[in-house]
Amino acid sequence: MILESGSSPARKRAARAMDGAMMLLIVLLIVQIWLLMASVESWLAGHRGVVLPAAIMSGVLFCGCLGLVILANRTGRSAESARTGRPAPPTSNA
């Protein structure tokens, strides 16, 4: 969902939050790709002790990305409910 910059302050805040979340998501994904390349290169060089810390850090980065996606989804829903005046329908976070 693309938020247009309207006259509502709630929509402007939501648009800024979405932009910030997307920029952080891009940075986290770039760091995760770099971590994958560095850990594979170290593993191929014979440094087997790198695998577990790299996997743990990759999991932490994944959780951060997942949290940002959930934040962006909730922000979009709250901006939509502010625009229409109706509460957003509940979602299942399965």
N, C-alpha and C positions, 0 to 999 in steps of 0.2 A: 504494500500500500504506500503510495507516494502522498506525502502531506504537502498541500499547497500552502504558501505563506498567505494567510488571510488576515483579517483584522483582529481576530480573537487572540488574546495573550496566551491562552492555553494552547492554541494550535502553534503559535510561534515557539513556545517553550518545548512542545513535543517535537517540532521540527529540529530544533537545536539539539535536543537529547538524542534524536535518531542520528543526526550527523556525527555527533561525538561518539556514539556507540559504534557506528560503522567504521569510523577512523581507528578506534581502538581495536576493533575486530580485525581490520586489515593488518595493523601492526602485529597483533598476536599471531596471526596466521603466517606472516613473514618470518617471525622469530621461530615458530614451530617448524617451518620448512628448513630454516637454517640449522636448527638443532638436529633435525633428521639427517641432513647432509653431513654435518660434522660428526655425528655419532656413527654413521655408516662408514665414513672414511677412517675413523679411529678403529672401528671393529675390523675393517679390512687390513689395517696396518698391524693387527695382532693385539691391540689393547682391549681385552675382553671385559675389563672392569667398568667400561664406560656404558655398557648396555643398560644396566638397571637404573642408574641415576638419570640417564636420558629418557628412559621410558616413564619414570616417575614424573619428571619435569614436563614431558609431553602430555601426560594425563592432567597435570595441573593447568597447563595452557588450554587443553580441551575444555576443562570445566569453566575456565574463564570465558572462553568463547561461547559456551552454552549459556552461561549467565548473561552475557551481553545480548544474545539473541532473545532470551526470555524478557530482558528489560526492554528491548526495542519493541517486542510484541505487546507488552503491557502498556508501554507509552503510546503506541499507536491506537490501542483500544480505548485508552482513557481520553485521547484527543478526539476520537470518533464519538465517544459518548458525550463529551463536552459540546461538540458541534451539533449533535442531534437532540440533545437534552434527555436522552434515554440512557439508562445504564447499559453497559456492554454485556452481552450474553456470557455466562460463565463458560470457561474452557476447562477441559481435563488435562492436567499436566502429567500424562502417563509416559 
